[in-house]
Amino acid sequence: MSTHKSVETIRLQGIPVSQGIIIGKTRLVDRSRIQINYLYLNGSKESRAEVRRFKDALKSTKKQILTIKNGMSEQIKEHSFILDTHLMIIDDKMISETTVKTIRNELINAEWALKKSVDEIRQAFEKIDYEYIRDRMNDVEAVTERILLNLVGKEHESLANIDERVIVVAHDLSPTDTSELNTDKVMGFITNAGGRTSHTAIMAKAFKLPAVVGLESVTSQVQDGTLLIVDGYNGNVIINPDDDEIIRYQEKQLYHEKYESSILKDSHLPSETTDNYRVTIKANIEFLEEIDAAKELVTEGIGLYRTEFLYLRQKRIPSEDELFEDYREVVEQISPSPVTIRTLDIGRDKFPSEMLEPGETNPALGLKSIRFCLENPEIFRSQLRAILRASAFGRVRLMFPMISGLQELIDSKKVLHEVMEELDSRNIAYDKNIAVGIMIEIPSAAAIADILAKHVDFFSIGTNDLIQYSLAIDRTNEHVAHIYRPYHPGIIRMINFVAKSANEAGINVSLCGEMAGDPMCVPILLGTGIDELSINTEGIPLIKSVIRSLSRKEAMEDLEELLTLPTSKDIRRFLEKRIEGVMPKIIENGLQENIS
């Protein structure tokens, strides 16, 4: 029986970004915005002094970040590029030059001029449909906060000084904050802000610290010393849990630790069902620095190398040689396994140097991805040349994203063949038989998969966008994210048709996105005949373990019944019963349950 508590138990749902369960007391970190005032300057003499003060603050900020970068532990040294991004933000003309101009032209103080510059950047970011770019605004805010602290002469509170076992709670944590964490004391963290692709999320995974972000108002609901349970599997946070909940989560925590040890021990085993159906498991990566982690988990290659970061980490479009060097390094490091390189999957409004161009009314349905590339052939050709040149150094597959119909595919392959002819004329080596595929992530492409399959070497089903476009749901919108359902009958039928079309055409079909890493979806995917999964690296051992516990024959029989079920809820319940006994309770309980 639980003891009576005078404090209220509060349950919150956030975004899980680093797995694990922790139970402990909070350390509330004040990262509230600095209050600044508007001051009018008296003439050019005062404005010159204000510009000097601003530039001094920029220098101090850069020095602090360099110091933190140079002091990073070996555990996260490979992620030092994140702090390089912060250094580039300091130098970006939208921060430095724009603020200086505002001080001079409007005769206002540096703090207020900086605020105006950042407000303009924020407005531009809010128009962007690409989650990775939206999360970069967190980096801009973090750098701005440090500049403001230097302007007002206030010291930045370092988290390196935490000397007791706590769960850090903050509005947001910057990568500089997380890189300083004393991981012997900090058990994990939760924040109001943040997203799945934020740099803070990347750092949490690197440290293997359980973390939940996007809780919106958790800082106003706890105090120093408040007891918390944080579930990094499903994003649940329980404030002031009762004794029964504490015991239940302690058992769950222990069960998981044993299970994780078991699946890691067996992660080198093939991902083969009990009746010998083999599923290839590959990793999704975004940065070169992620390759080592993928190789450690015995991945069979890179199923999705997102190429956008090279275009976003600097203030200009990278050259062909820069792209080539990056792609070659990935190919050589993962060799002899293959690498699937996706061509540019962003639009014109995503480039930092062009961030303030007029936005589109609906960028999600606008000039992005393959459409952007076909409208900007020189950018497209440069990337294709770089990918083809890298194919001379290992096994490369080239993939076009966001194909909506056959004509777009024909147009894209026409450009590719022209680039091949150009390289031939210059006697530049490349794989003349390079595999060319497409992402199936638009409903129109899924509907004509049987037609498209005759023109490519492979399909990769991008479930994140396929679900968003099919259900008309923005999964990052807190008002509708709860009805973002991978178990929707329409989604399962589309995946089944795409897989069937690929199998009949004799081409490879893979699946990437969050469905690939969801153990509940494995029976569906096995039943459809998906022969390859591309997963974020941390999810690989678990999915391999589930595959080894299931029968392909039974999965195919299950699929026939699943296709007759009318609702997401019915399908979810069926899968929960089917997977019972395969998944340990700790993982079962960690799955999302908010299905209506």
PyMOL commands that set and color helices and strands:
alter all, ss='L'
color gray80, all
select helices_A, chain A and resi 43-70+74-79+81-91+96-106+110-126+131-152+159-161+175-179+199-207+218-220+243-265+288-296+309-312+320-334+348-350+352-354+363-365+369-375+377-393+406-425+443-447+449-455+463-471+481-483+489-505+514-517+519-528+537-548+552-562+568-579+585-589
alter helices_A, ss='H'
color red, helices_A
select strands_A, chain A and resi 10-13+15-18+21-28+166-170+186-191+211-213+227-231+236-239+280-285+302-306+339-342+396-400+435-440+458-462+508-512+532-536
alter strands_A, ss='S'
color yellow, strands_A
deselect
rebuild
show_as cartoon
